[in-house]
């Protein structure tokens, strides 16, 4: 991992939502990608790819909550939260709101456009908090 990517990962707070498990949250200041977080908790490479492709993950940074899904080893233009996972995020949204201290000025996005490694990728699909009620 290059230094720009590592620095970005240290700034943001990563999370992964798993059904019937809950929210897995990366430590403050740790440089790990979602893939590395899942590896640290004992997931196999196959399990990690399945989780990244099929379940919501994201990060909180600069009062922005960004939620998406995609296996990061696939080259696609955007990583977006799939509609079939809206209810899963709704189930845990109250917890995300408390954990990240979301407020009326917080922005919520349901995807990112792929950008350069180490840079903050452009967010897409902005919604408001009512989307999860």
C-alpha positions in Angstrom: 0.0 0.0 0.0 1.4 3.4 -0.9 1.8 6.2 1.6 -1.1 8.3 0.2 -3.5 5.4 0.6 -2.2 4.6 4.1 -2.7 8.3 5.1 -6.2 8.3 3.7 -7.1 5.2 5.6 -5.8 6.7 8.8 -8.0 9.7 8.4 -11.3 8.0 7.7 -13.2 5.6 9.9 -14.1 2.4 8.1 -17.1 0.2 8.7 -18.7 -3.0 7.3 -22.3 -4.1 8.0 -22.9 -7.8 8.1 -26.4 -9.3 8.5 -27.0 -11.1 11.7 -23.6 -9.9 13.0 -23.8 -6.1 13.1 -21.3 -3.4 12.4 -17.5 -4.0 12.2 -15.7 -0.7 12.8 -12.0 0.0 12.1 -10.0 1.5 14.9 -9.3 5.3 14.9 -6.1 6.1 13.0 -5.5 2.6 11.7 -4.2 2.3 8.1 -6.2 -0.7 7.1 -8.5 -1.1 4.1 -11.8 -2.9 4.4 -10.2 -6.0 2.9 -7.4 -5.9 5.6 -9.9 -5.3 8.4 -11.8 -8.5 7.3 -8.5 -10.4 7.1 -7.6 -9.3 10.6 -10.8 -10.8 12.0 -10.1 -14.1 10.3 -12.0 -14.1 7.1 -10.6 -16.1 4.1 -9.9 -14.4 0.8 -13.1 -16.0 -0.6 -15.2 -14.8 2.3 -13.7 -11.3 2.0 -14.5 -11.0 -1.7 -18.1 -12.2 -1.0 -18.6 -9.7 1.8 -17.2 -6.7 -0.2 -19.4 -7.6 -3.2 -22.6 -8.3 -1.3 -22.8 -6.3 1.9 -22.6 -2.6 2.8 -19.4 -1.0 3.8 -18.1 2.6 3.9 -16.4 5.2 5.9 -17.0 8.4 7.9 -14.7 11.4 7.2 -15.2 15.2 7.3 -18.8 14.8 8.5 -19.7 12.6 5.5 -21.0 9.1 5.8 -20.3 7.2 2.7 -21.9 3.8 2.1 -21.3 1.5 -0.8 -20.4 -2.1 -1.8 -18.1 -3.7 -4.5 -15.3 -6.1 -4.5 -12.3 -3.7 -4.7 -10.4 -6.1 -6.9 -12.9 -5.6 -9.7 -12.4 -2.5 -12.0 -15.7 -0.7 -12.2 -16.5 3.0 -12.5 -18.6 3.3 -9.4 -19.1 1.5 -6.1 -22.7 1.9 -5.1 -25.0 0.6 -2.4 -27.3 -1.9 -4.1 -31.0 -1.4 -3.4 -31.3 -4.9 -2.0 -29.2 -3.7 0.9 -31.1 -0.5 1.7 -33.1 -2.3 4.4 -29.9 -3.8 6.0 -28.5 -0.2 6.3 -31.8 1.0 7.7 -31.6 -1.7 10.4 -28.2 -0.3 11.5 -28.6 3.4 10.7 -29.5 4.4 14.2 -26.2 2.8 15.4 -24.2 4.5 12.7 -25.8 7.8 13.6 -24.7 7.4 17.3 -21.3 6.1 16.5 -20.4 8.9 14.1 -22.4 11.6 15.9 -24.3 12.4 12.7 -26.1 15.8 12.8 -28.1 18.1 10.6 -25.0 19.2 8.7 -23.8 15.6 8.1 -24.0 14.4 4.5 -24.8 10.9 3.5 -23.9 9.3 0.2 -24.7 5.9 -1.3 -21.6 5.5 -3.5 -18.3 6.8 -4.9 -16.9 7.2 -8.3 -13.6 5.5 -8.8 -10.7 7.9 -8.6 -7.0 7.9 -8.1 -5.6 5.6 -5.4 -4.8 7.6 -2.3 -7.2 10.5 -3.1 -10.7 10.9 -1.7 -13.0 9.6 -4.5 -16.0 11.7 -5.5 -19.1 10.8 -3.6 -22.4 10.1 -5.5 -26.1 9.5 -4.7 -26.6 11.9 -1.8 -29.6 11.1 0.4 -30.9 12.6 3.6 -31.4 10.9 6.9 -35.1 10.3 6.2 -34.0 7.8 3.5 -33.3 5.4 6.3 -36.5 5.8 8.2 
